[in-house]
Amino acid sequence: MSASMIEEEYCTSPKTKLVCTIALEMCELDRLEVMVEHARRLNEEKGHEMVILLDMKRSEIHKGDLGGESSTKIE
């Protein structure tokens, strides 16, 4: 298989997805900021986009500053 065929196959193949669960002990804002920054930097180096998914109870969505009182609950 030629190098161009390998490169073409890589570009059209599905990308690996990283899925993880963040434990309550890791929910401190400083730690979350560091993890997101590491992921952002890695994706920037590789030229891929990063998506963050949230798994939350029912239809609860909180928006606003992660550390402040400005969170809003949407139902």
mmCIF file of the N, C-alpha and C atoms, coordinates in Angstrom:
data_MODEL
# 
_entry.id   MODEL 
# 
loop_
_atom_site.group_PDB 
_atom_site.id 
_atom_site.type_symbol 
_atom_site.label_atom_id 
_atom_site.label_alt_id 
_atom_site.label_comp_id 
_atom_site.label_asym_id 
_atom_site.label_entity_id 
_atom_site.label_seq_id 
_atom_site.pdbx_PDB_ins_code 
_atom_site.Cartn_x 
_atom_site.Cartn_y 
_atom_site.Cartn_z 
_atom_site.occupancy 
_atom_site.B_iso_or_equiv 
_atom_site.pdbx_formal_charge 
_atom_site.auth_seq_id 
_atom_site.auth_comp_id 
_atom_site.auth_asym_id 
_atom_site.auth_atom_id 
_atom_site.pdbx_PDB_model_num 
ATOM 1   N N  . MET A 1 1  ? 0.856   -1.170 0.000  1.00 0.00 ? 1  MET A N  1 
ATOM 2   C CA . MET A 1 1  ? 0.000   0.000  0.000  1.00 0.00 ? 1  MET A CA 1 
ATOM 3   C C  . MET A 1 1  ? 0.905   1.237  0.000  1.00 0.00 ? 1  MET A C  1 
ATOM 4   N N  . SER A 1 2  ? 0.630   2.174  -0.892 1.00 0.00 ? 2  SER A N  1 
ATOM 5   C CA . SER A 1 2  ? 1.465   3.369  -0.998 1.00 0.00 ? 2  SER A CA 1 
ATOM 6   C C  . SER A 1 2  ? 1.159   4.355  0.131  1.00 0.00 ? 2  SER A C  1 
ATOM 7   N N  . ALA A 1 3  ? 2.095   5.274  0.340  1.00 0.00 ? 3  ALA A N  1 
ATOM 8   C CA . ALA A 1 3  ? 1.925   6.276  1.396  1.00 0.00 ? 3  ALA A CA 1 
ATOM 9   C C  . ALA A 1 3  ? 0.710   7.155  1.133  1.00 0.00 ? 3  ALA A C  1 
ATOM 10  N N  . SER A 1 4  ? 0.455   7.492  -0.136 1.00 0.00 ? 4  SER A N  1 
ATOM 11  C CA . SER A 1 4  ? -0.702  8.344  -0.448 1.00 0.00 ? 4  SER A CA 1 
ATOM 12  C C  . SER A 1 4  ? -2.009  7.617  -0.166 1.00 0.00 ? 4  SER A C  1 
ATOM 13  N N  . MET A 1 5  ? -2.047  6.293  -0.406 1.00 0.00 ? 5  MET A N  1 
ATOM 14  C CA . MET A 1 5  ? -3.256  5.514  -0.110 1.00 0.00 ? 5  MET A CA 1 
ATOM 15  C C  . MET A 1 5  ? -3.491  5.452  1.396  1.00 0.00 ? 5  MET A C  1 
ATOM 16  N N  . ILE A 1 6  ? -2.424  5.282  2.158  1.00 0.00 ? 6  ILE A N  1 
ATOM 17  C CA . ILE A 1 6  ? -2.541  5.239  3.617  1.00 0.00 ? 6  ILE A CA 1 
ATOM 18  C C  . ILE A 1 6  ? -3.038  6.585  4.135  1.00 0.00 ? 6  ILE A C  1 
ATOM 19  N N  . GLU A 1 7  ? -2.471  7.686  3.618  1.00 0.00 ? 7  GLU A N  1 
ATOM 20  C CA . GLU A 1 7  ? -2.891  9.019  4.049  1.00 0.00 ? 7  GLU A CA 1 
ATOM 21  C C  . GLU A 1 7  ? -4.347  9.274  3.678  1.00 0.00 ? 7  GLU A C  1 
ATOM 22  N N  . GLU A 1 8  ? -4.756  8.872  2.475  1.00 0.00 ? 8  GLU A N  1 
ATOM 23  C CA . GLU A 1 8  ? -6.144  9.061  2.046  1.00 0.00 ? 8  GLU A CA 1 
ATOM 24  C C  . GLU A 1 8  ? -7.095  8.257  2.926  1.00 0.00 ? 8  GLU A C  1 
ATOM 25  N N  . GLU A 1 9  ? -6.716  7.018  3.256  1.00 0.00 ? 9  GLU A N  1 
ATOM 26  C CA . GLU A 1 9  ? -7.555  6.189  4.126  1.00 0.00 ? 9  GLU A CA 1 
ATOM 27  C C  . GLU A 1 9  ? -7.675  6.811  5.513  1.00 0.00 ? 9  GLU A C  1 
ATOM 28  N N  . TYR A 1 10 ? -6.575  7.373  6.028  1.00 0.00 ? 10 TYR A N  1 
ATOM 29  C CA . TYR A 1 10 ? -6.602  8.017  7.344  1.00 0.00 ? 10 TYR A CA 1 
ATOM 30  C C  . TYR A 1 10 ? -7.541  9.214  7.340  1.00 0.00 ? 10 TYR A C  1 
ATOM 31  N N  . CYS A 1 11 ? -7.489  10.010 6.296  1.00 0.00 ? 11 CYS A N  1 
ATOM 32  C CA . CYS A 1 11 ? -8.302  11.233 6.233  1.00 0.00 ? 11 CYS A CA 1 
ATOM 33  C C  . CYS A 1 11 ? -9.790  10.946 6.106  1.00 0.00 ? 11 CYS A C  1 
ATOM 34  N N  . THR A 1 12 ? -10.158 9.796  5.567  1.00 0.00 ? 12 THR A N  1 
ATOM 35  C CA . THR A 1 12 ? -11.575 9.487  5.377  1.00 0.00 ? 12 THR A CA 1 
ATOM 36  C C  . THR A 1 12 ? -12.128 8.542  6.438  1.00 0.00 ? 12 THR A C  1 
ATOM 37  N N  . SER A 1 13 ? -11.252 7.966  7.251  1.00 0.00 ? 13 SER A N  1 
ATOM 38  C CA . SER A 1 13 ? -11.727 7.021  8.267  1.00 0.00 ? 13 SER A CA 1 
ATOM 39  C C  . SER A 1 13 ? -12.286 7.778  9.470  1.00 0.00 ? 13 SER A C  1 
ATOM 40  N N  . PRO A 1 14 ? -13.214 7.153  10.211 1.00 0.00 ? 14 PRO A N  1 
ATOM 41  C CA . PRO A 1 14 ? -13.763 7.813  11.400 1.00 0.00 ? 14 PRO A CA 1 
ATOM 42  C C  . PRO A 1 14 ? -12.673 8.051  12.446 1.00 0.00 ? 14 PRO A C  1 
ATOM 43  N N  . LYS A 1 15 ? -12.796 9.135  13.148 1.00 0.00 ? 15 LYS A N  1 
ATOM 44  C CA . LYS A 1 15 ? -11.814 9.472  14.181 1.00 0.00 ? 15 LYS A CA 1 
ATOM 45  C C  . LYS A 1 15 ? -12.204 8.828  15.511 1.00 0.00 ? 15 LYS A C  1 
ATOM 46  N N  . THR A 1 16 ? -11.218 8.584  16.335 1.00 0.00 ? 16 THR A N  1 
ATOM 47  C CA . THR A 1 16 ? -11.457 8.030  17.660 1.00 0.00 ? 16 THR A CA 1 
ATOM 48  C C  . THR A 1 16 ? -12.049 9.105  18.554 1.00 0.00 ? 16 THR A C  1 
ATOM 49  N N  . LYS A 1 17 ? -12.974 8.697  19.377 1.00 0.00 ? 17 LYS A N  1 
ATOM 50  C CA . LYS A 1 17 ? -13.588 9.627  20.316 1.00 0.00 ? 17 LYS A CA 1 
ATOM 51  C C  . LYS A 1 17 ? -13.147 9.262  21.729 1.00 0.00 ? 17 LYS A C  1 
ATOM 52  N N  . LEU A 1 18 ? -12.820 10.254 22.490 1.00 0.00 ? 18 LEU A N  1 
ATOM 53  C CA . LEU A 1 18 ? -12.422 10.052 23.877 1.00 0.00 ? 18 LEU A CA 1 
ATOM 54  C C  . LEU A 1 18 ? -13.611 10.396 24.750 1.00 0.00 ? 18 LEU A C  1 
ATOM 55  N N  . VAL A 1 19 ? -14.048 9.430  25.513 1.00 0.00 ? 19 VAL A N  1 
ATOM 56  C CA . VAL A 1 19 ? -15.183 9.634  26.404 1.00 0.00 ? 19 VAL A CA 1 
ATOM 57  C C  . VAL A 1 19 ? -14.700 9.373  27.818 1.00 0.00 ? 19 VAL A C  1 
ATOM 58  N N  . CYS A 1 20 ? -15.001 10.283 28.726 1.00 0.00 ? 20 CYS A N  1 
ATOM 59  C CA . CYS A 1 20 ? -14.577 10.086 30.106 1.00 0.00 ? 20 CYS A CA 1 
ATOM 60  C C  . CYS A 1 20 ? -15.637 10.622 31.055 1.00 0.00 ? 20 CYS A C  1 
ATOM 61  N N  . THR A 1 21 ? -15.563 10.161 32.262 1.00 0.00 ? 21 THR A N  1 
ATOM 62  C CA . THR A 1 21 ? -16.440 10.634 33.327 1.00 0.00 ? 21 THR A CA 1 
ATOM 63  C C  . THR A 1 21 ? -15.580 11.390 34.324 1.00 0.00 ? 21 THR A C  1 
ATOM 64  N N  . ILE A 1 22 ? -16.044 12.549 34.728 1.00 0.00 ? 22 ILE A N  1 
ATOM 65  C CA . ILE A 1 22 ? -15.303 13.339 35.706 1.00 0.00 ? 22 ILE A CA 1 
ATOM 66  C C  . ILE A 1 22 ? -15.960 13.134 37.065 1.00 0.00 ? 22 ILE A C  1 
ATOM 67  N N  . ALA A 1 23 ? -15.198 12.599 37.992 1.00 0.00 ? 23 ALA A N  1 
ATOM 68  C CA . ALA A 1 23 ? -15.712 12.326 39.335 1.00 0.00 ? 23 ALA A CA 1 
ATOM 69  C C  . ALA A 1 23 ? -15.934 13.629 40.096 1.00 0.00 ? 23 ALA A C  1 
ATOM 70  N N  . LEU A 1 24 ? -16.755 13.560 41.118 1.00 0.00 ? 24 LEU A N  1 
ATOM 71  C CA . LEU A 1 24 ? -17.053 14.747 41.918 1.00 0.00 ? 24 LEU A CA 1 
ATOM 72  C C  . LEU A 1 24 ? -15.794 15.393 42.480 1.00 0.00 ? 24 LEU A C  1 
ATOM 73  N N  . GLU A 1 25 ? -14.788 14.583 42.804 1.00 0.00 ? 25 GLU A N  1 
ATOM 74  C CA . GLU A 1 25 ? -13.546 15.120 43.355 1.00 0.00 ? 25 GLU A CA 1 
ATOM 75  C C  . GLU A 1 25 ? -12.810 15.987 42.338 1.00 0.00 ? 25 GLU A C  1 
ATOM 76  N N  . MET A 1 26 ? -13.099 15.795 41.051 1.00 0.00 ? 26 MET A N  1 
ATOM 77  C CA . MET A 1 26 ? -12.421 16.532 39.987 1.00 0.00 ? 26 MET A CA 1 
ATOM 78  C C  . MET A 1 26 ? -13.198 17.769 39.546 1.00 0.00 ? 26 MET A C  1 
ATOM 79  N N  . CYS A 1 27 ? -14.300 18.078 40.179 1.00 0.00 ? 27 CYS A N  1 
ATOM 80  C CA . CYS A 1 27 ? -15.180 19.153 39.722 1.00 0.00 ? 27 CYS A CA 1 
ATOM 81  C C  . CYS A 1 27 ? -14.762 20.540 40.187 1.00 0.00 ? 27 CYS A C  1 
ATOM 82  N N  . GLU A 1 28 ? -13.596 20.677 40.744 1.00 0.00 ? 28 GLU A N  1 
ATOM 83  C CA . GLU A 1 28 ? -13.121 22.005 41.124 1.00 0.00 ? 28 GLU A CA 1 
ATOM 84  C C  . GLU A 1 28 ? -12.797 22.777 39.846 1.00 0.00 ? 28 GLU A C  1 
ATOM 85  N N  . LEU A 1 29 ? -13.166 24.038 39.804 1.00 0.00 ? 29 LEU A N  1 
ATOM 86  C CA . LEU A 1 29 ? -13.007 24.856 38.608 1.00 0.00 ? 29 LEU A CA 1 
ATOM 87  C C  . LEU A 1 29 ? -11.568 24.857 38.097 1.00 0.00 ? 29 LEU A C  1 
ATOM 88  N N  . ASP A 1 30 ? -10.590 24.970 38.992 1.00 0.00 ? 30 ASP A N  1 
ATOM 89  C CA . ASP A 1 30 ? -9.188  24.994 38.571 1.00 0.00 ? 30 ASP A CA 1 
ATOM 90  C C  . ASP A 1 30 ? -8.808  23.719 37.831 1.00 0.00 ? 30 ASP A C  1 
ATOM 91  N N  . ARG A 1 31 ? -9.227  22.576 38.342 1.00 0.00 ? 31 ARG A N  1 
ATOM 92  C CA . ARG A 1 31 ? -8.909  21.294 37.702 1.00 0.00 ? 31 ARG A CA 1 
ATOM 93  C C  . ARG A 1 31 ? -9.596  21.162 36.350 1.00 0.00 ? 31 ARG A C  1 
ATOM 94  N N  . LEU A 1 32 ? -10.863 21.573 36.270 1.00 0.00 ? 32 LEU A N  1 
ATOM 95  C CA . LEU A 1 32 ? -11.587 21.504 35.003 1.00 0.00 ? 32 LEU A CA 1 
ATOM 96  C C  . LEU A 1 32 ? -10.935 22.406 33.955 1.00 0.00 ? 32 LEU A C  1 
ATOM 97  N N  . GLU A 1 33 ? -10.526 23.595 34.351 1.00 0.00 ? 33 GLU A N  1 
ATOM 98  C CA . GLU A 1 33 ? -9.864  24.509 33.417 1.00 0.00 ? 33 GLU A CA 1 
ATOM 99  C C  . GLU A 1 33 ? -8.576  23.906 32.881 1.00 0.00 ? 33 GLU A C  1 
ATOM 100 N N  . VAL A 1 34 ? -7.794  23.250 33.737 1.00 0.00 ? 34 VAL A N  1 
ATOM 101 C CA . VAL A 1 34 ? -6.543  22.618 33.312 1.00 0.00 ? 34 VAL A CA 1 
ATOM 102 C C  . VAL A 1 34 ? -6.835  21.488 32.330 1.00 0.00 ? 34 VAL A C  1 
ATOM 103 N N  . MET A 1 35 ? -7.828  20.641 32.627 1.00 0.00 ? 35 MET A N  1 
ATOM 104 C CA . MET A 1 35 ? -8.160  19.534 31.726 1.00 0.00 ? 35 MET A CA 1 
ATOM 105 C C  . MET A 1 35 ? -8.622  20.035 30.364 1.00 0.00 ? 35 MET A C  1 
ATOM 106 N N  . VAL A 1 36 ? -9.480  21.045 30.354 1.00 0.00 ? 36 VAL A N  1 
ATOM 107 C CA . VAL A 1 36 ? -9.962  21.596 29.084 1.00 0.00 ? 36 VAL A CA 1 
ATOM 108 C C  . VAL A 1 36 ? -8.813  22.235 28.311 1.00 0.00 ? 36 VAL A C  1 
ATOM 109 N N  . GLU A 1 37 ? -7.924  22.926 28.991 1.00 0.00 ? 37 GLU A N  1 
ATOM 110 C CA . GLU A 1 37 ? -6.781  23.555 28.326 1.00 0.00 ? 37 GLU A CA 1 
ATOM 111 C C  . GLU A 1 37 ? -5.862  22.505 27.707 1.00 0.00 ? 37 GLU A C  1 
ATOM 112 N N  . HIS A 1 38 ? -5.609  21.399 28.409 1.00 0.00 ? 38 HIS A N  1 
ATOM 113 C CA . HIS A 1 38 ? -4.784  20.320 27.851 1.00 0.00 ? 38 HIS A CA 1 
ATOM 114 C C  . HIS A 1 38 ? -5.442  19.734 26.605 1.00 0.00 ? 38 HIS A C  1 
ATOM 115 N N  . ALA A 1 39 ? -6.737  19.479 26.670 1.00 0.00 ? 39 ALA A N  1 
ATOM 116 C CA . ALA A 1 39 ? -7.456  18.926 25.517 1.00 0.00 ? 39 ALA A CA 1 
ATOM 117 C C  . ALA A 1 39 ? -7.455  19.918 24.358 1.00 0.00 ? 39 ALA A C  1 
ATOM 118 N N  . ARG A 1 40 ? -7.666  21.205 24.650 1.00 0.00 ? 40 ARG A N  1 
ATOM 119 C CA . ARG A 1 40 ? -7.665  22.223 23.599 1.00 0.00 ? 40 ARG A CA 1 
ATOM 120 C C  . ARG A 1 40 ? -6.304  22.310 22.911 1.00 0.00 ? 40 ARG A C  1 
ATOM 121 N N  . ARG A 1 41 ? -5.244  22.297 23.697 1.00 0.00 ? 41 ARG A N  1 
ATOM 122 C CA . ARG A 1 41 ? -3.895  22.379 23.143 1.00 0.00 ? 41 ARG A CA 1 
ATOM 123 C C  . ARG A 1 41 ? -3.589  21.159 22.273 1.00 0.00 ? 41 ARG A C  1 
ATOM 124 N N  . LEU A 1 42 ? -3.960  19.975 22.740 1.00 0.00 ? 42 LEU A N  1 
ATOM 125 C CA . LEU A 1 42 ? -3.736  18.757 21.969 1.00 0.00 ? 42 LEU A CA 1 
ATOM 126 C C  . LEU A 1 42 ? -4.482  18.811 20.641 1.00 0.00 ? 42 LEU A C  1 
ATOM 127 N N  . ASN A 1 43 ? -5.737  19.221 20.676 1.00 0.00 ? 43 ASN A N  1 
ATOM 128 C CA . ASN A 1 43 ? -6.519  19.308 19.451 1.00 0.00 ? 43 ASN A CA 1 
ATOM 129 C C  . ASN A 1 43 ? -5.983  20.377 18.507 1.00 0.00 ? 43 ASN A C  1 
ATOM 130 N N  . GLU A 1 44 ? -5.480  21.470 19.043 1.00 0.00 ? 44 GLU A N  1 
ATOM 131 C CA . GLU A 1 44 ? -4.902  22.524 18.213 1.00 0.00 ? 44 GLU A CA 1 
ATOM 132 C C  . GLU A 1 44 ? -3.652  22.013 17.501 1.00 0.00 ? 44 GLU A C  1 
ATOM 133 N N  . GLU A 1 45 ? -2.825  21.243 18.202 1.00 0.00 ? 45 GLU A N  1 
ATOM 134 C CA . GLU A 1 45 ? -1.613  20.686 17.605 1.00 0.00 ? 45 GLU A CA 1 
ATOM 135 C C  . GLU A 1 45 ? -1.942  19.701 16.496 1.00 0.00 ? 45 GLU A C  1 
ATOM 136 N N  . LYS A 1 46 ? -2.991  18.915 16.674 1.00 0.00 ? 46 LYS A N  1 
ATOM 137 C CA . LYS A 1 46 ? -3.359  17.884 15.704 1.00 0.00 ? 46 LYS A CA 1 
ATOM 138 C C  . LYS A 1 46 ? -4.288  18.406 14.610 1.00 0.00 ? 46 LYS A C  1 
ATOM 139 N N  . GLY A 1 47 ? -4.857  19.590 14.805 1.00 0.00 ? 47 GLY A N  1 
ATOM 140 C CA . GLY A 1 47 ? -5.720  20.172 13.789 1.00 0.00 ? 47 GLY A CA 1 
ATOM 141 C C  . GLY A 1 47 ? -7.134  19.631 13.775 1.00 0.00 ? 47 GLY A C  1 
ATOM 142 N N  . HIS A 1 48 ? -7.593  19.114 14.897 1.00 0.00 ? 48 HIS A N  1 
ATOM 143 C CA . HIS A 1 48 ? -8.953  18.582 14.986 1.00 0.00 ? 48 HIS A CA 1 
ATOM 144 C C  . HIS A 1 48 ? -9.768  19.421 15.959 1.00 0.00 ? 48 HIS A C  1 
ATOM 145 N N  . GLU A 1 49 ? -11.083 19.402 15.757 1.00 0.00 ? 49 GLU A N  1 
ATOM 146 C CA . GLU A 1 49 ? -11.963 20.128 16.664 1.00 0.00 ? 49 GLU A CA 1 
ATOM 147 C C  . GLU A 1 49 ? -12.231 19.308 17.917 1.00 0.00 ? 49 GLU A C  1 
ATOM 148 N N  . MET A 1 50 ? -12.575 19.987 18.997 1.00 0.00 ? 50 MET A N  1 
ATOM 149 C CA . MET A 1 50 ? -12.906 19.327 20.250 1.00 0.00 ? 50 MET A CA 1 
ATOM 150 C C  . MET A 1 50 ? -14.358 19.619 20.593 1.00 0.00 ? 50 MET A C  1 
ATOM 151 N N  . VAL A 1 51 ? -15.056 18.606 21.032 1.00 0.00 ? 51 VAL A N  1 
ATOM 152 C CA . VAL A 1 51 ? -16.444 18.747 21.453 1.00 0.00 ? 51 VAL A CA 1 
ATOM 153 C C  . VAL A 1 51 ? -16.549 18.250 22.885 1.00 0.00 ? 51 VAL A C  1 
ATOM 154 N N  . ILE A 1 52 ? -17.246 18.986 23.718 1.00 0.00 ? 52 ILE A N  1 
ATOM 155 C CA . ILE A 1 52 ? -17.472 18.577 25.102 1.00 0.00 ? 52 ILE A CA 1 
ATOM 156 C C  . ILE A 1 52 ? -18.948 18.252 25.258 1.00 0.00 ? 52 ILE A C  1 
ATOM 157 N N  . LEU A 1 53 ? -19.232 17.052 25.737 1.00 0.00 ? 53 LEU A N  1 
ATOM 158 C CA . LEU A 1 53 ? -20.607 16.615 25.962 1.00 0.00 ? 53 LEU A CA 1 
ATOM 159 C C  . LEU A 1 53 ? -20.887 16.587 27.453 1.00 0.00 ? 53 LEU A C  1 
ATOM 160 N N  . LEU A 1 54 ? -22.091 16.929 27.821 1.00 0.00 ? 54 LEU A N  1 
ATOM 161 C CA . LEU A 1 54 ? -22.501 16.881 29.219 1.00 0.00 ? 54 LEU A CA 1 
ATOM 162 C C  . LEU A 1 54 ? -23.641 15.892 29.371 1.00 0.00 ? 54 LEU A C  1 
ATOM 163 N N  . ASP A 1 55 ? -23.548 15.032 30.351 1.00 0.00 ? 55 ASP A N  1 
ATOM 164 C CA . ASP A 1 55 ? -24.624 14.101 30.673 1.00 0.00 ? 55 ASP A CA 1 
ATOM 165 C C  . ASP A 1 55 ? -25.212 14.578 31.993 1.00 0.00 ? 55 ASP A C  1 
ATOM 166 N N  . MET A 1 56 ? -26.442 15.072 31.926 1.00 0.00 ? 56 MET A N  1 
ATOM 167 C CA . MET A 1 56 ? -27.050 15.671 33.110 1.00 0.00 ? 56 MET A CA 1 
ATOM 168 C C  . MET A 1 56 ? -28.382 15.004 33.420 1.00 0.00 ? 56 MET A C  1 
ATOM 169 N N  . LYS A 1 57 ? -28.847 15.195 34.638 1.00 0.00 ? 57 LYS A N  1 
ATOM 170 C CA . LYS A 1 57 ? -30.136 14.647 35.047 1.00 0.00 ? 57 LYS A CA 1 
ATOM 171 C C  . LYS A 1 57 ? -31.259 15.287 34.242 1.00 0.00 ? 57 LYS A C  1 
ATOM 172 N N  . ARG A 1 58 ? -32.153 14.486 33.761 1.00 0.00 ? 58 ARG A N  1 
ATOM 173 C CA . ARG A 1 58 ? -33.361 14.928 33.053 1.00 0.00 ? 58 ARG A CA 1 
ATOM 174 C C  . ARG A 1 58 ? -33.076 16.090 32.127 1.00 0.00 ? 58 ARG A C  1 
ATOM 175 N N  . SER A 1 59 ? -33.820 17.167 32.270 1.00 0.00 ? 59 SER A N  1 
ATOM 176 C CA . SER A 1 59 ? -33.662 18.303 31.359 1.00 0.00 ? 59 SER A CA 1 
ATOM 177 C C  . SER A 1 59 ? -32.957 19.482 32.023 1.00 0.00 ? 59 SER A C  1 
ATOM 178 N N  . GLU A 1 60 ? -32.196 19.222 33.061 1.00 0.00 ? 60 GLU A N  1 
ATOM 179 C CA . GLU A 1 60 ? -31.507 20.314 33.748 1.00 0.00 ? 60 GLU A CA 1 
ATOM 180 C C  . GLU A 1 60 ? -30.342 20.823 32.909 1.00 0.00 ? 60 GLU A C  1 
ATOM 181 N N  . ILE A 1 61 ? -30.326 22.100 32.664 1.00 0.00 ? 61 ILE A N  1 
ATOM 182 C CA . ILE A 1 61 ? -29.206 22.736 31.983 1.00 0.00 ? 61 ILE A CA 1 
ATOM 183 C C  . ILE A 1 61 ? -28.846 23.973 32.794 1.00 0.00 ? 61 ILE A C  1 
ATOM 184 N N  . HIS A 1 62 ? -27.592 24.055 33.189 1.00 0.00 ? 62 HIS A N  1 
ATOM 185 C CA . HIS A 1 62 ? -27.119 25.220 33.939 1.00 0.00 ? 62 HIS A CA 1 
ATOM 186 C C  . HIS A 1 62 ? -26.194 26.002 33.025 1.00 0.00 ? 62 HIS A C  1 
ATOM 187 N N  . LYS A 1 63 ? -26.372 27.299 32.975 1.00 0.00 ? 63 LYS A N  1 
ATOM 188 C CA . LYS A 1 63 ? -25.490 28.115 32.153 1.00 0.00 ? 63 LYS A CA 1 
ATOM 189 C C  . LYS A 1 63 ? -24.964 29.268 32.987 1.00 0.00 ? 63 LYS A C  1 
ATOM 190 N N  . GLY A 1 64 ? -23.866 29.817 32.547 1.00 0.00 ? 64 GLY A N  1 
ATOM 191 C CA . GLY A 1 64 ? -23.288 30.940 33.266 1.00 0.00 ? 64 GLY A CA 1 
ATOM 192 C C  . GLY A 1 64 ? -21.910 30.595 33.788 1.00 0.00 ? 64 GLY A C  1 
ATOM 193 N N  . ASP A 1 65 ? -21.403 31.429 34.652 1.00 0.00 ? 65 ASP A N  1 
ATOM 194 C CA . ASP A 1 65 ? -20.085 31.263 35.238 1.00 0.00 ? 65 ASP A CA 1 
ATOM 195 C C  . ASP A 1 65 ? -20.086 30.013 36.112 1.00 0.00 ? 65 ASP A C  1 
ATOM 196 N N  . LEU A 1 66 ? -19.139 29.108 35.868 1.00 0.00 ? 66 LEU A N  1 
ATOM 197 C CA . LEU A 1 66 ? -19.096 27.855 36.616 1.00 0.00 ? 66 LEU A CA 1 
ATOM 198 C C  . LEU A 1 66 ? -18.885 28.061 38.107 1.00 0.00 ? 66 LEU A C  1 
ATOM 199 N N  . GLY A 1 67 ? -18.293 29.171 38.489 1.00 0.00 ? 67 GLY A N  1 
ATOM 200 C CA . GLY A 1 67 ? -17.995 29.375 39.897 1.00 0.00 ? 67 GLY A CA 1 
ATOM 201 C C  . GLY A 1 67 ? -18.900 30.373 40.584 1.00 0.00 ? 67 GLY A C  1 
ATOM 202 N N  . GLY A 1 68 ? -19.843 30.935 39.864 1.00 0.00 ? 68 GLY A N  1 
ATOM 203 C CA . GLY A 1 68 ? -20.630 32.006 40.454 1.00 0.00 ? 68 GLY A CA 1 
ATOM 204 C C  . GLY A 1 68 ? -22.059 31.623 40.750 1.00 0.00 ? 68 GLY A C  1 
ATOM 205 N N  . GLU A 1 69 ? -22.789 32.590 41.244 1.00 0.00 ? 69 GLU A N  1 
ATOM 206 C CA . GLU A 1 69 ? -24.196 32.417 41.585 1.00 0.00 ? 69 GLU A CA 1 
ATOM 207 C C  . GLU A 1 69 ? -25.101 32.647 40.377 1.00 0.00 ? 69 GLU A C  1 
ATOM 208 N N  . SER A 1 70 ? -24.522 32.921 39.207 1.00 0.00 ? 70 SER A N  1 
ATOM 209 C CA . SER A 1 70 ? -25.309 33.312 38.045 1.00 0.00 ? 70 SER A CA 1 
ATOM 210 C C  . SER A 1 70 ? -25.877 32.136 37.257 1.00 0.00 ? 70 SER A C  1 
ATOM 211 N N  . SER A 1 71 ? -25.722 30.911 37.752 1.00 0.00 ? 71 SER A N  1 
ATOM 212 C CA . SER A 1 71 ? -26.249 29.745 37.045 1.00 0.00 ? 71 SER A CA 1 
ATOM 213 C C  . SER A 1 71 ? -27.764 29.831 36.955 1.00 0.00 ? 71 SER A C  1 
ATOM 214 N N  . THR A 1 72 ? -28.299 29.351 35.846 1.00 0.00 ? 72 THR A N  1 
ATOM 215 C CA . THR A 1 72 ? -29.736 29.351 35.613 1.00 0.00 ? 72 THR A CA 1 
ATOM 216 C C  . THR A 1 72 ? -30.182 27.930 35.340 1.00 0.00 ? 72 THR A C  1 
ATOM 217 N N  . LYS A 1 73 ? -31.252 27.497 35.953 1.00 0.00 ? 73 LYS A N  1 
ATOM 218 C CA . LYS A 1 73 ? -31.791 26.162 35.712 1.00 0.00 ? 73 LYS A CA 1 
ATOM 219 C C  . LYS A 1 73 ? -32.912 26.290 34.688 1.00 0.00 ? 73 LYS A C  1 
ATOM 220 N N  . ILE A 1 74 ? -32.791 25.547 33.589 1.00 0.00 ? 74 ILE A N  1 
ATOM 221 C CA . ILE A 1 74 ? -33.796 25.564 32.530 1.00 0.00 ? 74 ILE A CA 1 
ATOM 222 C C  . ILE A 1 74 ? -34.507 24.227 32.541 1.00 0.00 ? 74 ILE A C  1 
ATOM 223 N N  . GLU A 1 75 ? -35.815 24.245 32.606 1.00 0.00 ? 75 GLU A N  1 
ATOM 224 C CA . GLU A 1 75 ? -36.575 22.991 32.604 1.00 0.00 ? 75 GLU A CA 1 
ATOM 225 C C  . GLU A 1 75 ? -37.511 22.953 31.425 1.00 0.00 ? 75 GLU A C  1 
# 
